[in-house]
């Protein structure tokens, strides 16, 4: 996501649930992590579990 962690997280939140899969989850977690958005990563992980 090339340093666009916030945008990646927002797009993921807007994505319909039936389109979300393990690949999209890993991508958004990676984008947020690389952008230093640890709070976003934590919130996303709580939703995945």
C-alpha distance matrix in Angstrom:
0.0 3.8 5.9 5.5 6.7 9.7 8.6 6.8 10.1 12.1 11.2 11.9 15.1 16.1 15.7 19.2 20.2 21.4 18.1 16.4 16.8 16.1 13.2 11.3 12.7 11.5 7.8 8.1 10.4 8.4 5.6 8.9 10.8 9.1 9.4 12.9 13.1 15.6 17.5 14.7 14.4 18.2 18.6 16.3 18.3 21.5 20.7 19.9 23.1
3.8 0.0 3.8 5.6 7.9 10.9 10.3 9.7 12.8 14.7 14.3 15.4 18.3 19.3 19.2 22.9 23.9 25.2 21.9 20.2 20.5 19.6 16.6 15.0 16.1 14.5 11.0 11.3 12.8 10.3 7.4 10.3 11.5 8.6 8.7 12.4 13.6 16.3 18.6 16.4 16.3 20.0 20.8 18.9 20.8 24.0 23.7 23.0 26.1
5.9 3.8 0.0 3.8 5.7 8.6 9.1 9.2 11.6 13.6 14.1 15.3 17.6 19.0 19.6 23.3 24.3 26.1 23.1 21.1 21.6 20.6 18.1 16.2 16.5 15.1 12.1 11.3 12.3 10.1 6.8 8.3 9.6 6.8 5.5 9.3 10.5 13.7 15.8 14.0 14.4 18.0 18.8 17.6 19.6 22.6 22.6 22.5 25.4
5.5 5.6 3.8 0.0 3.8 5.6 5.4 6.2 8.7 10.1 10.7 12.3 14.4 15.5 16.4 20.2 21.5 23.5 20.5 18.8 19.9 19.5 17.2 14.6 15.1 14.6 11.4 9.8 11.7 10.6 6.8 7.9 10.5 8.9 6.9 10.4 10.3 13.7 15.0 12.6 13.6 17.2 17.2 16.0 18.5 21.2 20.7 20.9 24.1
6.7 7.9 5.7 3.8 0.0 3.8 5.5 5.0 6.1 8.6 9.9 10.5 12.3 14.3 15.2 18.8 19.6 21.9 19.3 17.0 18.0 17.3 15.6 13.0 12.6 12.3 9.7 7.3 8.5 8.2 4.6 4.4 7.6 7.3 5.3 8.1 7.1 10.2 11.5 8.9 9.9 13.4 13.5 12.4 14.9 17.5 17.3 17.6 20.6
9.7 10.9 8.6 5.6 3.8 0.0 3.8 5.4 5.2 6.2 8.6 9.9 10.7 12.5 14.3 17.9 18.9 21.7 19.4 17.3 19.0 19.0 17.7 14.5 14.1 14.7 12.3 9.2 10.7 11.4 8.2 6.8 10.3 10.6 7.9 9.8 7.7 11.0 11.0 8.4 10.6 13.6 12.9 12.3 15.4 17.4 16.9 17.9 21.0
8.6 10.3 9.1 5.4 5.5 3.8 0.0 3.8 5.4 5.1 6.1 8.5 9.8 10.6 12.2 16.0 17.6 20.0 17.4 16.0 18.0 18.5 16.8 13.5 14.0 14.9 12.0 9.4 12.0 12.6 9.1 9.2 12.8 12.7 10.5 13.1 11.3 14.4 14.4 11.3 13.2 16.4 15.2 14.0 17.3 19.3 18.1 18.8 22.3
6.8 9.7 9.2 6.2 5.0 5.4 3.8 0.0 3.8 5.5 5.2 6.1 8.7 10.0 10.5 14.2 15.3 17.5 14.7 12.9 14.5 14.8 13.1 9.7 10.3 11.2 8.3 5.8 8.9 9.6 6.7 7.5 11.0 11.3 10.2 12.8 11.0 13.5 13.9 10.4 11.4 14.7 13.8 11.8 14.7 17.2 15.8 16.0 19.5
10.1 12.8 11.6 8.7 6.1 5.2 5.4 3.8 0.0 3.8 5.5 5.1 6.2 8.7 9.9 13.3 13.9 16.7 14.6 12.3 14.2 14.5 13.7 10.3 9.7 11.3 9.5 5.9 8.2 10.2 8.0 7.1 10.7 12.2 10.8 12.4 9.6 11.6 11.2 7.5 8.9 11.8 10.4 8.6 12.0 14.0 12.7 13.4 16.9
12.1 14.7 13.6 10.1 8.6 6.2 5.1 5.5 3.8 0.0 3.8 5.4 5.1 6.3 8.7 12.1 13.6 16.5 14.7 13.2 15.9 16.9 16.2 12.4 12.5 14.5 12.6 9.3 11.9 13.9 11.4 10.6 14.3 15.4 13.5 15.2 12.4 14.6 13.6 10.1 12.3 14.7 12.5 11.2 14.9 16.2 14.4 15.7 19.1
11.2 14.3 14.1 10.7 9.9 8.6 6.1 5.2 5.5 3.8 0.0 3.8 5.4 5.1 6.1 9.9 11.9 14.2 11.8 11.0 13.7 15.3 14.1 10.3 11.4 13.6 11.3 9.0 12.3 13.9 11.6 12.0 15.6 16.4 15.1 17.4 14.9 17.1 16.5 12.8 14.2 16.9 14.9 12.7 16.1 17.7 15.4 16.0 19.7
11.9 15.4 15.3 12.3 10.5 9.9 8.5 6.1 5.1 5.4 3.8 0.0 3.8 5.4 5.0 8.4 9.3 11.8 9.7 7.9 10.5 12.0 11.5 7.7 8.1 10.9 9.5 7.0 10.1 12.4 11.0 11.2 14.5 16.0 15.3 17.0 14.4 15.8 15.2 11.4 12.1 14.5 12.5 9.8 12.9 14.6 12.1 12.3 16.0
15.1 18.3 17.6 14.4 12.3 10.7 9.8 8.7 6.2 5.1 5.4 3.8 0.0 3.8 5.5 8.1 8.9 12.2 11.2 9.6 12.7 14.4 14.6 11.0 10.6 13.7 12.8 9.9 12.2 15.0 13.7 12.9 16.2 18.1 17.0 18.2 15.0 16.2 14.7 11.1 12.6 14.2 11.3 9.5 12.9 13.6 10.9 12.2 15.7
16.1 19.3 19.0 15.5 14.3 12.5 10.6 10.0 8.7 6.3 5.1 5.4 3.8 0.0 3.8 6.4 8.8 11.6 10.5 10.3 13.8 16.2 16.0 12.3 13.0 16.1 14.8 12.3 15.2 17.6 15.9 15.7 19.2 20.7 19.4 21.0 18.0 19.6 18.2 14.6 16.2 18.0 15.1 13.2 16.6 17.3 14.3 15.4 18.9
15.7 19.2 19.6 16.4 15.2 14.3 12.2 10.5 9.9 8.7 6.1 5.0 5.5 3.8 0.0 3.8 6.3 8.4 6.7 6.9 10.6 13.4 13.2 9.8 11.1 14.3 13.2 11.6 14.7 16.9 15.8 16.2 19.4 20.9 20.2 22.1 19.3 20.7 19.7 15.9 16.7 18.7 16.1 13.5 16.3 17.3 14.1 14.3 17.9
19.2 22.9 23.3 20.2 18.8 17.9 16.0 14.2 13.3 12.1 9.9 8.4 8.1 6.4 3.8 0.0 3.8 5.5 5.6 6.9 10.6 13.9 14.5 11.7 12.8 16.3 15.8 14.5 17.3 19.8 19.1 19.4 22.5 24.1 23.7 25.3 22.4 23.4 22.1 18.5 19.1 20.5 17.7 15.1 17.5 18.0 14.4 14.5 17.8
20.2 23.9 24.3 21.5 19.6 18.9 17.6 15.3 13.9 13.6 11.9 9.3 8.9 8.8 6.3 3.8 0.0 3.8 5.4 5.3 8.5 11.8 13.2 11.0 11.3 15.0 15.4 14.2 16.3 19.2 19.2 19.3 21.9 24.0 24.0 25.2 22.3 22.6 21.3 18.0 17.9 18.9 16.3 13.5 15.3 15.6 11.9 11.6 14.6
21.4 25.2 26.1 23.5 21.9 21.7 20.0 17.5 16.7 16.5 14.2 11.8 12.2 11.6 8.4 5.5 3.8 0.0 3.8 5.6 8.0 11.7 13.0 11.5 12.6 16.0 16.4 16.1 18.3 20.8 21.0 21.7 24.1 26.0 26.3 27.7 25.1 25.4 24.5 21.1 20.7 21.9 19.6 16.5 17.9 18.4 14.8 13.8 16.5
18.1 21.9 23.1 20.5 19.3 19.4 17.4 14.7 14.6 14.7 11.8 9.7 11.2 10.5 6.7 5.6 5.4 3.8 0.0 3.8 6.4 10.1 10.4 8.6 10.7 13.7 13.5 13.6 16.2 18.2 18.2 19.4 21.9 23.3 23.8 25.6 23.3 23.9 23.5 19.9 19.4 21.2 19.2 15.9 17.5 18.8 15.4 14.1 17.3
16.4 20.2 21.1 18.8 17.0 17.3 16.0 12.9 12.3 13.2 11.0 7.9 9.6 10.3 6.9 6.9 5.3 5.6 3.8 0.0 3.8 7.1 8.0 6.0 7.1 10.4 10.8 10.7 12.8 15.1 15.6 16.4 18.7 20.5 21.1 22.6 20.2 20.6 20.2 16.7 15.9 17.6 15.9 12.4 13.8 15.3 12.2 10.6 13.9
16.8 20.5 21.6 19.9 18.0 19.0 18.0 14.5 14.2 15.9 13.7 10.5 12.7 13.8 10.6 10.6 8.5 8.0 6.4 3.8 0.0 3.8 5.4 5.5 6.3 8.8 10.1 11.0 12.4 14.3 15.6 16.8 18.4 20.2 21.4 22.8 20.9 20.8 21.0 17.7 16.1 17.8 16.8 13.1 13.5 15.5 12.9 10.3 13.1
16.1 19.6 20.6 19.5 17.3 19.0 18.5 14.8 14.5 16.9 15.3 12.0 14.4 16.2 13.4 13.9 11.8 11.7 10.1 7.1 3.8 0.0 3.8 5.6 5.0 6.2 8.6 10.1 10.5 12.1 14.2 15.4 16.3 18.2 20.0 21.1 19.5 19.0 19.7 16.9 14.5 16.3 16.0 12.3 11.9 14.5 12.7 9.5 12.0
13.2 16.6 18.1 17.2 15.6 17.7 16.8 13.1 13.7 16.2 14.1 11.5 14.6 16.0 13.2 14.5 13.2 13.0 10.4 8.0 5.4 3.8 0.0 3.8 5.4 5.3 6.2 8.8 10.0 10.6 12.3 14.4 15.3 16.5 18.4 20.1 18.9 19.1 20.2 17.1 15.0 17.4 17.4 13.7 13.9 16.9 15.3 12.4 15.2
11.3 15.0 16.2 14.6 13.0 14.5 13.5 9.7 10.3 12.4 10.3 7.7 11.0 12.3 9.8 11.7 11.0 11.5 8.6 6.0 5.5 5.6 3.8 0.0 3.8 5.5 5.0 6.2 8.5 9.8 10.5 12.3 14.1 15.3 16.5 18.3 16.8 17.3 18.1 14.6 13.2 15.9 15.3 11.6 12.7 15.5 13.6 11.5 14.9
12.7 16.1 16.5 15.1 12.6 14.1 14.0 10.3 9.7 12.5 11.4 8.1 10.6 13.0 11.1 12.8 11.3 12.6 10.7 7.1 6.3 5.0 5.4 3.8 0.0 3.8 5.5 5.4 6.2 8.5 10.0 10.8 12.1 14.3 15.5 16.6 14.8 14.7 15.2 12.1 10.1 12.4 12.1 8.3 9.0 11.9 10.4 8.2 11.5
11.5 14.5 15.1 14.6 12.3 14.7 14.9 11.2 11.3 14.5 13.6 10.9 13.7 16.1 14.3 16.3 15.0 16.0 13.7 10.4 8.8 6.2 5.3 5.5 3.8 0.0 3.8 5.6 5.1 6.0 8.5 9.9 10.3 12.1 14.1 15.3 14.3 14.0 15.5 12.9 10.2 12.9 13.6 10.2 10.1 13.6 13.0 10.6 13.2
7.8 11.0 12.1 11.4 9.7 12.3 12.0 8.3 9.5 12.6 11.3 9.5 12.8 14.8 13.2 15.8 15.4 16.4 13.5 10.8 10.1 8.6 6.2 5.0 5.5 3.8 0.0 3.8 5.5 5.1 6.1 8.6 9.8 10.6 12.2 14.2 13.4 14.2 15.8 12.8 11.0 14.3 14.7 11.5 12.5 15.9 15.0 13.2 16.3
8.1 11.3 11.3 9.8 7.3 9.2 9.4 5.8 5.9 9.3 9.0 7.0 9.9 12.3 11.6 14.5 14.2 16.1 13.6 10.7 11.0 10.1 8.8 6.2 5.4 5.6 3.8 0.0 3.8 5.4 5.1 6.1 8.4 9.9 10.5 12.2 10.6 11.7 12.7 9.3 8.2 11.7 11.6 8.6 10.5 13.6 12.7 11.8 15.1
10.4 12.8 12.3 11.7 8.5 10.7 12.0 8.9 8.2 11.9 12.3 10.1 12.2 15.2 14.7 17.3 16.3 18.3 16.2 12.8 12.4 10.5 10.0 8.5 6.2 5.1 5.5 3.8 0.0 3.8 5.5 5.2 6.0 8.6 9.9 10.6 9.2 9.1 10.7 8.1 5.6 9.0 10.0 7.4 8.2 11.7 11.8 10.7 13.4
8.4 10.3 10.1 10.6 8.2 11.4 12.6 9.6 10.2 13.9 13.9 12.4 15.0 17.6 16.9 19.8 19.2 20.8 18.2 15.1 14.3 12.1 10.6 9.8 8.5 6.0 5.1 5.4 3.8 0.0 3.8 5.5 5.0 6.1 8.5 9.9 9.8 10.3 12.8 10.7 8.4 11.9 13.4 11.1 11.6 15.3 15.6 14.2 16.7
5.6 7.4 6.8 6.8 4.6 8.2 9.1 6.7 8.0 11.4 11.6 11.0 13.7 15.9 15.8 19.1 19.2 21.0 18.2 15.6 15.6 14.2 12.3 10.5 10.0 8.5 6.1 5.1 5.5 3.8 0.0 3.8 5.5 5.3 6.2 8.7 8.5 10.3 12.5 10.0 9.1 12.9 13.8 11.8 13.4 16.7 16.6 15.9 18.8
8.9 10.3 8.3 7.9 4.4 6.8 9.2 7.5 7.1 10.6 12.0 11.2 12.9 15.7 16.2 19.4 19.3 21.7 19.4 16.4 16.8 15.4 14.4 12.3 10.8 9.9 8.6 6.1 5.2 5.5 3.8 0.0 3.8 5.5 5.1 6.2 4.9 6.8 8.7 6.5 6.1 9.8 10.8 9.6 11.4 14.3 14.8 14.8 17.4
10.8 11.5 9.6 10.5 7.6 10.3 12.8 11.0 10.7 14.3 15.6 14.5 16.2 19.2 19.4 22.5 21.9 24.1 21.9 18.7 18.4 16.3 15.3 14.1 12.1 10.3 9.8 8.4 6.0 5.0 5.5 3.8 0.0 3.8 5.4 5.1 5.7 6.0 9.2 8.3 6.6 9.8 12.0 11.1 11.7 14.9 16.1 15.7 17.7
9.1 8.6 6.8 8.9 7.3 10.6 12.7 11.3 12.2 15.4 16.4 16.0 18.1 20.7 20.9 24.1 24.0 26.0 23.3 20.5 20.2 18.2 16.5 15.3 14.3 12.1 10.6 9.9 8.6 6.1 5.3 5.5 3.8 0.0 3.8 5.4 7.6 9.0 12.3 11.4 10.2 13.5 15.5 14.5 15.4 18.6 19.5 19.0 21.2
9.4 8.7 5.5 6.9 5.3 7.9 10.5 10.2 10.8 13.5 15.1 15.3 17.0 19.4 20.2 23.7 24.0 26.3 23.8 21.1 21.4 20.0 18.4 16.5 15.5 14.1 12.2 10.5 9.9 8.5 6.2 5.1 5.4 3.8 0.0 3.8 5.5 8.4 10.9 10.0 10.3 13.5 14.9 14.4 16.1 18.8 19.6 19.8 22.2
12.9 12.4 9.3 10.4 8.1 9.8 13.1 12.8 12.4 15.2 17.4 17.0 18.2 21.0 22.1 25.3 25.2 27.7 25.6 22.6 22.8 21.1 20.1 18.3 16.6 15.3 14.2 12.2 10.6 9.9 8.7 6.2 5.1 5.4 3.8 0.0 3.8 5.6 8.6 9.0 9.1 11.5 13.6 13.9 15.0 17.5 19.0 19.4 21.3
13.1 13.6 10.5 10.3 7.1 7.7 11.3 11.0 9.6 12.4 14.9 14.4 15.0 18.0 19.3 22.4 22.3 25.1 23.3 20.2 20.9 19.5 18.9 16.8 14.8 14.3 13.4 10.6 9.2 9.8 8.5 4.9 5.7 7.6 5.5 3.8 0.0 3.8 5.5 5.4 6.5 8.8 10.2 10.8 12.5 14.6 15.8 16.8 18.8
15.6 16.3 13.7 13.7 10.2 11.0 14.4 13.5 11.6 14.6 17.1 15.8 16.2 19.6 20.7 23.4 22.6 25.4 23.9 20.6 20.8 19.0 19.1 17.3 14.7 14.0 14.2 11.7 9.1 10.3 10.3 6.8 6.0 9.0 8.4 5.6 3.8 0.0 3.8 5.4 4.9 6.1 8.6 9.7 10.4 12.4 14.4 15.2 16.6
17.5 18.6 15.8 15.0 11.5 11.0 14.4 13.9 11.2 13.6 16.5 15.2 14.7 18.2 19.7 22.1 21.3 24.5 23.5 20.2 21.0 19.7 20.2 18.1 15.2 15.5 15.8 12.7 10.7 12.8 12.5 8.7 9.2 12.3 10.9 8.6 5.5 3.8 0.0 3.8 5.4 5.0 6.2 8.6 9.9 10.7 12.6 14.4 15.7
14.7 16.4 14.0 12.6 8.9 8.4 11.3 10.4 7.5 10.1 12.8 11.4 11.1 14.6 15.9 18.5 18.0 21.1 19.9 16.7 17.7 16.9 17.1 14.6 12.1 12.9 12.8 9.3 8.1 10.7 10.0 6.5 8.3 11.4 10.0 9.0 5.4 5.4 3.8 0.0 3.8 5.4 5.1 6.0 8.5 9.9 10.8 12.3 14.5
14.4 16.3 14.4 13.6 9.9 10.6 13.2 11.4 8.9 12.3 14.2 12.1 12.6 16.2 16.7 19.1 17.9 20.7 19.4 15.9 16.1 14.5 15.0 13.2 10.1 10.2 11.0 8.2 5.6 8.4 9.1 6.1 6.6 10.2 10.3 9.1 6.5 4.9 5.4 3.8 0.0 3.8 5.5 5.1 6.1 8.6 10.0 10.5 12.4
18.2 20.0 18.0 17.2 13.4 13.6 16.4 14.7 11.8 14.7 16.9 14.5 14.2 18.0 18.7 20.5 18.9 21.9 21.2 17.6 17.8 16.3 17.4 15.9 12.4 12.9 14.3 11.7 9.0 11.9 12.9 9.8 9.8 13.5 13.5 11.5 8.8 6.1 5.0 5.4 3.8 0.0 3.8 5.5 5.2 6.3 8.8 10.0 10.9
18.6 20.8 18.8 17.2 13.5 12.9 15.2 13.8 10.4 12.5 14.9 12.5 11.3 15.1 16.1 17.7 16.3 19.6 19.2 15.9 16.8 16.0 17.4 15.3 12.1 13.6 14.7 11.6 10.0 13.4 13.8 10.8 12.0 15.5 14.9 13.6 10.2 8.6 6.2 5.1 5.5 3.8 0.0 3.8 5.5 5.2 6.5 8.9 10.3
16.3 18.9 17.6 16.0 12.4 12.3 14.0 11.8 8.6 11.2 12.7 9.8 9.5 13.2 13.5 15.1 13.5 16.5 15.9 12.4 13.1 12.3 13.7 11.6 8.3 10.2 11.5 8.6 7.4 11.1 11.8 9.6 11.1 14.5 14.4 13.9 10.8 9.7 8.6 6.0 5.1 5.5 3.8 0.0 3.8 5.4 5.2 6.3 8.8
18.3 20.8 19.6 18.5 14.9 15.4 17.3 14.7 12.0 14.9 16.1 12.9 12.9 16.6 16.3 17.5 15.3 17.9 17.5 13.8 13.5 11.9 13.9 12.7 9.0 10.1 12.5 10.5 8.2 11.6 13.4 11.4 11.7 15.4 16.1 15.0 12.5 10.4 9.9 8.5 6.1 5.2 5.5 3.8 0.0 3.8 5.4 5.0 6.3
21.5 24.0 22.6 21.2 17.5 17.4 19.3 17.2 14.0 16.2 17.7 14.6 13.6 17.3 17.3 18.0 15.6 18.4 18.8 15.3 15.5 14.5 16.9 15.5 11.9 13.6 15.9 13.6 11.7 15.3 16.7 14.3 14.9 18.6 18.8 17.5 14.6 12.4 10.7 9.9 8.6 6.3 5.2 5.4 3.8 0.0 3.8 5.5 5.5
20.7 23.7 22.6 20.7 17.3 16.9 18.1 15.8 12.7 14.4 15.4 12.1 10.9 14.3 14.1 14.4 11.9 14.8 15.4 12.2 12.9 12.7 15.3 13.6 10.4 13.0 15.0 12.7 11.8 15.6 16.6 14.8 16.1 19.5 19.6 19.0 15.8 14.4 12.6 10.8 10.0 8.8 6.5 5.2 5.4 3.8 0.0 3.8 5.6
19.9 23.0 22.5 20.9 17.6 17.9 18.8 16.0 13.4 15.7 16.0 12.3 12.2 15.4 14.3 14.5 11.6 13.8 14.1 10.6 10.3 9.5 12.4 11.5 8.2 10.6 13.2 11.8 10.7 14.2 15.9 14.8 15.7 19.0 19.8 19.4 16.8 15.2 14.4 12.3 10.5 10.0 8.9 6.3 5.0 5.5 3.8 0.0 3.8
23.1 26.1 25.4 24.1 20.6 21.0 22.3 19.5 16.9 19.1 19.7 16.0 15.7 18.9 17.9 17.8 14.6 16.5 17.3 13.9 13.1 12.0 15.2 14.9 11.5 13.2 16.3 15.1 13.4 16.7 18.8 17.4 17.7 21.2 22.2 21.3 18.8 16.6 15.7 14.5 12.4 10.9 10.3 8.8 6.3 5.5 5.6 3.8 0.0
